[in-house]
Amino acid sequence: MFNKKFDVITIGSSTRDVLLRSQGFEIRKHDDSPTGIEQCFSLGSKIEIKDITFATGGGGTNAAVTFGRQGFDTACVGVVGDDITGQEIIWELKKDGVDTGFFQKHKDGLTAYSIILVHPDGERTILSYKGEGQYFDVRKVPFDKMRAQWFYLDSIGGHYDLLWSAVHHAANNDIKIAFNPGGKELNHGLEKLIPILKYIDIFITNKEEGAQLVGLNPKKEDEVMFELKKLIQHVVILSDGPNGVVVRDGDRGYRAGVPDSPVVERTGAGDAFGSGFVAEYIRSHDIEKAIQFGTANASSVVTQFGAKAGILKKGDWGPWPLVEVIKN
């Protein structure tokens, strides 16, 4: 492994997911809620669970499976505990051809764990135990042995030292970087992230988080994109859930919607789009095809329970409807 040059190395979170579905999960509007809507159940009640699904998740492993299933030589850097849950995450990655030799295994804690309460309409609430996934030890990441064409950086629990080390190594070794930050990475603020963002080749975020980063109202989409493009040399992707995506590559802009497909639950859709986009971009360097494949990958993921079950394999793209891409 240590002498091999990978196509892609992903760095990010890894979790055990348990998805619960019940008619007893009620949706109610609530003005004090951050989203305006809450998923509720009665305190002290016993609620029957209709279905249960055990899966694995986490942005780093979800992305790695996309690249592995698309035929790329892929490795994943993550953290698990020395428990059965961690073993299952490693096993699932290996099953999809992902090299796990860079994983850290901590013996003094448990692997990250999420309980996902799925409403019949496909929306969900996630109860997240971060576990050992939040304790990346940058000193144990063997950057000197990590050779790749691309790094795909996902949520890493806000570890700025790891983020900087990964970007610094990539910049010094001609490795291109795709970055899909989580909230804890963005919370470092623009001033601290500017030295990192100038090295990013593909920056992926949702409209709300992108607006937060540059200090603008998310409704001012064009202004948010304009400010982000001043920070990123190449491709910026602003996703807006079921409303589609806006992409900017230099002076060229693209906009695409979401095809009408059944939604079972949405866990992993963002990871599927981001990694799907990057996979096709690596393969063809065609922005329009990358948008279409990212959309197809996300549209497939939301038709099944869990973040990985619907990830497309190489050659599976054909049956999925192509989303129209509009050049701005």
C-alpha positions in Angstrom: 0.0 0.0 0.0 2.7 2.5 1.0 4.4 2.3 -2.4 1.2 2.7 -4.4 -0.1 5.8 -6.1 -3.9 6.0 -5.7 -6.3 7.7 -8.0 -8.1 9.2 -5.0 -7.6 9.3 -1.2 -10.5 10.4 0.8 -10.1 11.9 4.3 -13.2 12.2 6.5 -15.7 10.8 8.9 -16.9 7.2 9.3 -19.9 6.1 11.3 -22.3 3.3 12.0 -25.8 4.2 11.0 -29.1 2.7 12.3 -32.1 3.9 10.4 -35.5 3.7 12.2 -38.9 4.2 10.4 -42.1 4.6 12.2 -45.6 6.1 11.6 -45.2 7.5 15.1 -42.7 10.2 14.1 -44.9 13.3 13.7 -43.9 16.5 11.7 -45.0 19.8 13.3 -44.4 23.4 12.4 -42.7 25.3 15.2 -41.6 28.9 14.9 -38.8 28.5 17.5 -37.2 25.6 15.5 -34.1 26.5 13.4 -35.8 24.9 10.3 -39.3 25.9 11.2 -40.3 22.2 11.3 -39.8 19.6 14.1 -40.0 15.8 14.1 -41.8 14.9 17.4 -43.0 12.0 19.5 -44.6 11.9 23.0 -42.4 11.9 26.0 -42.8 8.7 28.0 -44.5 6.9 25.1 -43.6 3.6 23.5 -43.4 4.0 19.7 -43.5 1.0 17.4 -40.7 0.9 14.8 -41.9 -0.4 11.5 -38.5 -1.0 9.9 -34.9 -0.9 10.9 -31.8 -0.8 8.7 -28.2 -1.1 9.7 -25.7 0.6 7.4 -22.5 2.6 7.5 -22.0 6.3 6.8 -19.8 9.3 7.2 -18.7 11.6 4.4 -15.2 10.1 4.1 -16.4 6.5 3.6 -19.4 7.5 1.5 -17.2 9.3 -1.0 -14.7 6.5 -1.0 -17.3 4.0 -2.0 -18.4 6.2 -4.9 -14.8 6.3 -6.2 -14.3 2.6 -5.5 -17.5 1.6 -7.4 -16.5 3.8 -10.3 -13.3 1.8 -10.7 -10.8 4.2 -9.2 -7.9 3.0 -7.1 -9.1 4.4 -3.8 -7.9 4.7 -0.2 -9.7 6.2 2.8 -8.3 7.9 5.9 -10.6 7.7 8.9 -10.8 6.9 12.6 -12.7 4.0 14.2 -12.7 2.4 17.7 -11.5 -1.1 18.4 -15.0 -2.5 18.3 -17.3 -4.5 16.1 -18.8 -1.3 14.7 -15.4 -0.2 13.5 -14.7 -3.7 12.0 -17.9 -3.5 10.0 -17.0 -0.1 8.5 -13.6 -1.4 7.5 -15.1 -4.6 6.1 -17.7 -2.7 4.0 -15.0 -0.5 2.5 -12.9 -3.4 1.6 -15.9 -5.1 -0.1 -16.0 -2.1 -2.4 -12.3 -2.2 -3.2 -11.3 0.7 -0.9 -7.9 0.4 0.7 -8.2 1.0 4.5 -4.5 0.8 5.4 -4.4 4.5 6.4 -7.3 4.1 9.0 -6.6 4.8 12.6 -8.0 2.4 15.2 -8.3 3.7 18.8 -8.5 1.2 21.5 -9.8 3.5 24.2 -13.1 4.6 22.7 -16.1 3.7 20.5 -16.7 4.2 16.8 -19.0 7.0 15.8 -22.7 6.1 15.8 -25.8 7.7 14.4 -29.5 6.9 15.0 -31.5 8.2 12.1 -35.2 8.8 12.6 -36.8 8.6 9.1 -40.2 10.2 8.5 -42.5 8.6 5.9 -41.9 11.6 3.6 -38.2 10.8 3.4 -37.0 13.6 5.7 -35.0 12.6 8.8 -33.5 13.6 12.1 -30.0 12.4 13.0 -28.9 11.7 16.6 -25.1 11.7 16.2 -22.5 10.3 18.6 -19.1 11.4 17.3 -17.1 8.8 19.1 -13.5 8.3 18.0 -14.2 9.9 14.7 -13.6 13.3 16.3 -10.1 12.3 17.5 -8.0 12.4 14.3 -4.3 12.2 15.3 -2.5 14.1 12.6 0.8 12.8 13.9 -0.3 9.3 12.9 -1.4 10.2 9.3 1.5 9.0 7.1 1.5 11.9 4.6 5.0 11.1 3.4 3.6 7.7 2.2 0.3 9.1 0.7 0.7 9.3 -3.0 -2.4 10.1 -5.2 -3.7 12.1 -8.1 -6.5 13.6 -5.9 -7.4 14.2 -2.3 -11.1 14.3 -1.4 -11.4 16.1 1.9 -14.7 15.8 3.8 -15.7 16.6 7.4 -12.8 15.9 9.7 -14.3 17.1 13.0 -12.9 20.6 12.6 -9.2 19.5 13.0 -7.5 22.5 11.4 -4.0 20.9 11.9 -5.1 17.9 9.8 -6.7 20.0 7.2 -3.7 22.2 6.8 -1.3 19.2 6.7 -3.4 17.5 4.0 -3.6 20.6 1.9 0.1 21.4 2.4 1.1 17.8 1.4 -1.1 17.9 -1.6 0.2 21.3 -2.8 3.8 20.2 -2.5 3.2 16.9 -4.3 1.1 17.9 -7.3 -2.1 16.4 -5.8 -5.3 18.0 -6.8 -7.9 18.7 -4.0 -11.6 18.5 -3.7 -13.0 19.9 -0.5 -16.5 19.3 0.9 -16.2 20.9 4.4 -18.5 20.2 7.3 -19.8 22.8 9.7 -16.8 22.5 12.1 -14.4 23.2 9.3 -16.4 26.3 8.1 -16.6 27.5 11.7 -12.9 28.3 11.6 -14.0 31.4 9.6 -12.9 32.9 6.4 -9.7 34.5 7.6 -8.3 31.2 8.8 -9.5 29.3 5.8 -8.2 31.7 3.1 -4.7 30.2 3.1 -6.3 26.8 2.5 -8.9 27.7 0.0 -6.4 29.1 -2.5 -5.1 25.5 -3.1 -8.6 23.9 -3.6 -9.4 22.7 -7.1 -13.1 21.8 -6.4 -15.0 23.4 -3.5 -18.3 21.9 -2.6 -20.8 23.4 -0.2 -24.5 24.0 0.2 -26.0 27.5 -0.3 -26.5 28.2 3.4 -23.0 27.2 4.5 -21.4 29.0 1.5 -23.3 32.2 2.4 -22.3 31.9 6.1 -18.6 31.6 5.1 -18.6 34.8 3.1 -21.0 36.7 5.4 -24.0 37.0 3.0 -27.7 36.2 2.9 -28.2 32.8 1.3 -31.0 34.3 -0.8 -28.3 36.3 -2.6 -27.0 33.3 -4.5 -25.2 35.2 -7.3 -23.3 37.3 -4.7 -22.4 34.3 -2.7 -21.0 32.6 -5.7 -19.1 35.7 -6.8 -17.4 36.0 -3.4 -16.5 32.3 -3.3 -15.0 32.4 -6.8 -12.6 35.1 -5.6 -11.3 32.5 -3.1 -11.2 29.3 -5.3 -9.0 29.0 -8.4 -11.1 26.5 -10.2 -14.6 24.9 -9.6 -17.2 26.1 -7.0 -20.3 24.1 -6.4 -23.3 25.5 -4.5 -26.0 22.9 -3.8 -29.5 23.7 -2.8 -31.1 20.3 -2.0 -34.2 19.5 -4.1 -33.8 22.8 -5.9 -30.6 21.6 -7.7 -27.1 23.0 -8.0 -25.1 25.9 -9.3 -21.6 25.4 -10.6 -18.9 28.0 -11.6 -15.7 27.2 -13.4 -13.8 30.3 -14.2 -16.1 32.5 -16.3 -18.4 29.7 -17.1 -21.5 29.1 -15.0 -23.9 26.1 -15.0 -27.3 25.5 -13.4 -29.1 22.2 -13.0 -32.3 20.9 -11.4 -33.1 17.6 -9.8 -34.9 14.8 -11.8 -38.3 13.6 -10.6 -37.4 10.4 -8.8 -38.8 8.6 -5.7 -37.3 9.6 -2.4 -37.1 7.0 0.4 -34.7 9.0 2.6 -32.0 11.6 2.0 -29.1 10.5 4.1 -25.9 10.7 2.0 -27.4 12.5 -0.9 -24.9 15.4 -0.6 -21.9 13.1 -0.3 -23.2 11.2 -3.3 -23.5 14.3 -5.4 -20.1 15.7 -4.4 -18.1 12.5 -4.9 -20.1 11.6 -8.1 -19.3 15.0 -9.5 -15.6 14.7 -8.7 -15.4 11.1 -10.1 -16.8 12.1 -13.5 -14.7 15.2 -13.5 -11.6 13.1 -13.0 -12.7 10.8 -15.7 -13.8 13.2 -18.4 -12.9 16.8 -17.3 -16.4 17.7 -18.5 -18.3 19.9 -16.1 -21.7 19.1 -17.6 -21.2 15.4 -17.5 -19.9 15.7 -13.9 -23.1 17.6 -12.9 -25.2 14.9 -14.6 -23.4 12.0 -12.9 -23.3 13.6 -9.5 -27.1 14.2 -9.8 -27.7 10.6 -11.0 -25.6 9.3 -8.0 -27.5 11.4 -5.5 -30.9 10.5 -7.1 -30.0 6.8 -6.8 -28.9 7.1 -3.2 -32.2 8.7 -2.0 -34.2 5.8 -3.4 -32.8 3.4 -0.8 -32.2 3.4 2.9 -28.7 4.2 4.1 -26.0 6.4 2.5 -24.2 3.7 0.5 -26.8 1.2 -0.8 -27.8 3.3 -3.8 -24.3 4.5 -4.8 -23.9 3.7 -8.5 -21.5 1.2 -9.8 -19.5 1.7 -13.0 -21.8 1.3 -16.0 -25.0 1.9 -13.9 -25.5 5.4 -15.1 -27.5 4.6 -18.2 -31.0 4.1 -16.8 -30.9 7.3 -14.8 -32.5 10.4 -16.3 -30.1 13.1 -17.4 -30.7 16.4 -15.7 -30.7 19.4 -18.0 -27.6 21.6 -17.5 -28.1 25.3 -18.4 -25.0 27.4 -19.1 -25.2 30.9 -17.7 
